[in-house]
């Protein structure tokens, strides 16, 4: 088929008309000051609840115009072009900042303007085109000449400005981000997937070593990787340690990076916990001897905080070569906030793409790779501005035929999802495209230079690019994904550990970190920097790709909505899934790791002092917010949790504190649970205090072990869990569990990675720990 040949998506005429009629976001200049376009459509602001608290602090980000963006784009393309003298001459963050940084005087003028308004301000990007600022609502209202209020849209409550912010006319401000809290990215749901495929089974990560033929002499030694996440890293790292123990894997050294100004406790929200556990465990499970796994923690999945996280990574001289983002939203559309039609205007497209693309292009020029999941909504993107369970991911194909961002960025490597049919040892018998894997053509992002060699990428863009600039007729748009790996489906998932407990998870947010782990082995073997993953794959010869990549030619239900798998590159799975040994040979020239660093011994968490016993976990007051039903969350807010041995030596006394930890069920739930879990001798032990809608408090103890698919359930009804006495008074929960009911640990035995959670059966709202292991026999109080 001709690359420029096929007309398509006739039904998008209405969307095309919107591009023409909708005025793109822009900057209207006045004599002394101009107003940016950063305000929501008017009908979204129709249901005003009241003014924002003047003392509430907000983080905002000011984007300055970049006059050298064309030169930056040219260099980004050159460093991955074998015909260019700049090929593989990747820059360091310092070199990039020196070459492309904004004038110092201009940066200082902008910072002085923000600080003059009482805000705390700093440069967030190395080039100075992204400034972070923090101030009270009152200060922001004065500086930007607007009013901030609380609004309601459907079931969502959010803060927003009532008019576009005003800024000095002599500053090239193109955007002010963070004044509204409605726009945000979404993590996929890992539990809501329909049974649509014939492939099933729970898969352990070691089986995938065989499936994808990873080189046996290389486990990622010397490579560094990282994951973008939100909130509290302690339970994520604790569950990673339990996973490593359960899988008999070495402990990977970890590093936590907070990507925005503020104190660490400002980041201790617990959003999307299972996602970050899946990301870390699947990636290190495929590369268990990474030199480091870095957790880049943002304050939230709000648009502004994601801008800050990407900018921080690109400017970080210690930033890992490989990063994973298992979240997304619709690609930006030029009419996003300017049509005046609220539901359509803001629910199609993210709000930050222009700012984020600059950071991702910088990281690309530095030779770094962002692996991004293509999404779980088939050929459409998650179009809701406040999606429930990820905008219906894995349940339906979203109707908006655009692609998920950041996967669709030309500076990212997009990973699609597959389902597997494997032998007991993991050998691949068949692999098909998942029915809901994200994939397809962008509407507005032209294909990158490195993708133009692929004739199967052949879908034309609409009339403009994402900024509303007209494109030449017939311009081909970016196609995703680039490559694919296991996502699973309703009946197939990867074994993980979730808050210490055995669990399973699936979706393209599994595919992407799996691929990052596999790629870690590739770069570990390379004598020279390979650079971003996607261009390296597209540069392979057709013969190499046929040998190195397993083409996905069939799908569970045919395709993912608009697209079908087929020979060669396709819009559901890119070039397919890897034979990693062969791929590493062709890209790196061998499979042995070039570095053999000494194994870093990662110590166990400390134990509490026997005289002055330390809590095994703490959590700041007020670090959770309201749920979608309007519950404040204060009733699930934890401060600390500890264990001690009872005076008679026969029981563990577990005490959990929270300022308003009352036995009342939060709005929208049918119960409330306070649970404490730990790992010992190959099993997780969970002690739970529950309260139901009638105020009845119960306590139970449970042993949870991972069970293979071949294990049979014992005959008869399952045993009732042991009853645990609970005393629940306002602010304190005390659970007294007999040692015999939790595996009969002896004095001196270590209870590893203990963590306390508070919330409903659908997931925790707050988490304390793990900070200190507990050794049986230590007494507190």
C-alpha positions, 0 to 999 in steps of 0.5 A: 500500500502506498504510504500516502495513499488511503483516505480514512476516518470519514466519520471524523468530518465533525472533528475536522470542522471543530479544528477549523472553527475552534480558535486555538489557544494563544496569547493576546497582547495588550500594551502593558500586559497580556492575558494567557489563554489558561482558563476553562470553558465558561460552562464548566465554571457555571456551578460555583460552590464558593471562593477558595480558601485565601490561605490555601497554597498552590503550586503553579508553573509559568512557561516562557516562549522558547525561541530556539525550539526549531534548532532543538528539534533539528538536533533531536532528529540528528542524534538518531540519524545515522547520516548526520555528523551529530549521530549518537552525540548525545548531550548532557543536561548541562550541555543542553542548558548551555546550548539552548537556555533562555537568556539569563536576564529574561529568566531573572526578570520572570523570577523577580516578577513572581517573587515580587508577588510574594511567591516562592519561585525557582527554575524547574527546567535546566533551560529556564523556560519552565518556572515553578512557583508556590503561593497562597490563593490570595497571593496568586489572585493578586499577582494574576488579577483573577479569582480562584473558586471551588466549582463542581462539574458532575461528581467532580469538585475542583479549583479554577480561576474565573478568568485568564491570568494577566502577566507582564507584557515584556515577558514571553509567557505562553502558559500558566499551569496549575491554577485549575485542578480539573485536568489530570492524567489517569492510571489504568484500572487493573481489575476491570477487564472483561473475559474476551480471550482464549488465553488465560493464566497467572504468569510469574515474571521468571516465565517471561524470561523464556517467553522473550528469550532474554540473554541468560548472561545479562540481567541489566548490570550497570543500567539505571531505570526509573518510574514516574509515580505519584505520592508515597514511595515507602509502601511501593518499595516495601512491596518491591522487597516482598516481591523480590523475596518471593521471586528469589530475586536480588534487592535492587538499589532504589532512589526517591526523587521528589519532582516539585518544590516542597517537603517530602511529606507534601508528596505522601498521597497514596494515589494509584498505589497498585500501578507503581507496584506493578511498574517497579516489580515488572521492570526489575523482574525483567532486569533484577541486577539494575544498578538503580531503580529511581522513583520520580514522585510527583505531587499528583497526576494533575497536568501541572505536576506531570509537566514538572516531573518530566522537566525534572527528569530531563534536567537531572544530571543523575537521571536514569537513561530509561524511564516508564510512564504508565499513565496518560490522557488524550493527545492535545487538540487545538480547540481544547479550551477555546470552543466554549463547549465545556464537555467537548472542549476540555474533555478532548485532549490534555492541557500541557502537551506543548510544555511537556514536549519540550522536556521529552525532546530534551531527554531524547536529545540526551539519549534517554528513553521514555517508555509509555503505555499505549493505553487500555481503551483500544483505538480511542483515547481516554477522553473524560477529563475526570475518568472513572477507572481510567476512562473505561479502560479494558471495558470499551473502546473509547469513541474519540479516535485519537491516541494517548499521550505521552505514548503518542509523543514523537519523543517517546517509545510507545508500548502496546499490549498482547496476550500470551499462550505459553508452555509451563516453562514460559516458551511462547506458543502464540501471542495475540494483540489484546482487544483493548490495547491502545494503538492507532494514528494521531490526529495532529502529531506528524510522524517523526523523522525516524518513523518515515521509513515505515510504509505501514504508517500511512494515516494522514493527519487532520488539518492542523498540528496540536497548536492549530498550525496548518499542516501540508495536505497529506501529512502523515501522522505519528503511528503507535505503538512502536513495540509490544509486550504482555498486557494480559486480559481479564483472565491473564495477568502478572503475579505481583505484591500489592501492599504486601499481599499477593495480587495480579495486574494486567494492562498496557501499564504492565507492557511498558515497564516489562519492555523497560526492564528488557531494554535495560539488558540491551543497554547493559550490553552496548559498548556505545550509547544506543540512544532512544529505543524507538529510533533504534528499532526502526533503524534495524533492517527488515531482515533483522526485524524479522528475526528479532521481533515476533510480529503480532498478526492476530488479535483476540477479537480481530483488532482494537476497534479501528485497527487490525494486526497484520504482517510487519508494523501495524497499529495494534502492536507496532513491530511486535514483541522481542526475541531479546537475545537476538535483538541485543546481538543486533543492537549491542553487538553481543549480550554480555554486560559491559559493566560488572559493578559489585553487587550493592547490598540493600539492607533490611529496614531497621528494627525498633529499639527495644527500650523506646520502640519505634512505630513501624510506619508513620504518615503526615496528618492531612495527607489525603483528600476527599473522594469522588463522593464528597467524603473528606477522607479525614476518617481514614487519615493515619499518623502512625502504627506500631506493634508490641508483644503482650505482657503474657508473651502470647499475642501481638498488640497492634496499635494504629493512630489517626486524629479522626480514625473513627468507626464510621464508614466513608461516603460511597463505601459499604465498610471501612478497614484498618489493616496491618500486614507483614511478610514472614517465611514465604507468606503475608499475614494480614490483621484487619479491623472492619466496621460496616454500615451498622457500626459493627466492628469485627477483627480477623487474621489471615495468611495469604500465600501465592498459589500456582494455577496448578494448585488445587483448593483443599476439599470442603468449605474454606476455614473461617479466619480467626477472630481478633479482638478489636478496640476501636475508639476515636483516634485509635485502633487496637488489635490483639492477635494471638501469635498462633493465628499469625504463623506462631512467630517466636521471640527474635523472629523478624516481621518484615515490611509491616504496613498499615492501611486505612480505607475501604475494601476497594483500596486504601486511602492512607498508608503508614510504613513500612519504615521499621521491621518488627522483631518479636519480643520488642515491647513498646510503652 
